[in-house]
Amino acid sequence: MTLSADGTLTDGRALVGPVDAPELHVMTYNIRRLFRRYRPGSPDRWADREPLIAALLQREQPALLGTQEAMPTQGRALSHALGRHYRRIGHGRNADGHGEGCPTFYDTRRLELTSWRQVALSDTPAVAGSRSWGNMVPRIAVVADFTDRATGLPLRHVNTHFDHLSRRSREESARMILEIVAELPVPAIVAGDTNAGVDTEPHRLLLEHGALVDAWPAARERLTPEWGTWSNYKAPKRTTRRIDWMLVTPDIEVERVGINTTRVGGRAPSDHEALQAVVRC
């Protein structure tokens, strides 16, 4: 792994890559939704970013990947990039199941899916597309339960995307996520784009009673500096917020963690950086 002067990874090597059991490689990544209006030359243009994201995923090969802001065509592109051993769960956040979503991808060679559901972050979580707390667009979580084929142990994974405008929505979403984690007495990972820094009320709420710990400070090894994870296609900075989080229950050991600042020819795959961790349940 080689860091350039501006902190980006430019040597084309994996930050983490495949790992052997009982270690498990987990990633969360806001891939930035597709907008048709962007023309050639824009850093936001999906046609230019897709091969960069595909190459990153093929290098890293996480066993468990939670994504945010994925439109259906983007979800299919990620499935193609990851290959035939991966499956995808989750659908659009709108009432009809269409639109932007938070699809979760998992490697079937390592993880067996036992159940999953998608919930609205609202007072009526079973009502698709519902909103309650001041957010202008629906917000969701994809909740998946797995059995680790290598260890036989259960694992719950919660992939989510909090609202970018409403503070109340973010705080109520954090409370709801805690309830989801408490449903089963099993190891759990909560990951996603929270649109909030680690010095905010949602982070405090999620950690205050010890049900979850932040993987970043908990890790035995940090592979990179603590970059802000929304770089908006610019060079990463330590002075911006780490708004993409990975939180784990205390029975999960975090071996390594890092923020993937890959650039290809100066181009970023997304406006967010991927957050990766190697854990043991």
Helices and strands as residue ranges (DSSP letters): E 24-30, H 46-60, E 64-68, H 72-82, E 86-89, E 104-107, E 111-120, E 140-148, E 154-161, H 167-182, E 188-193, H 201-207, E 213-214, H 215-218, E 221-222, E 244-248, E 253-260, E 274-280
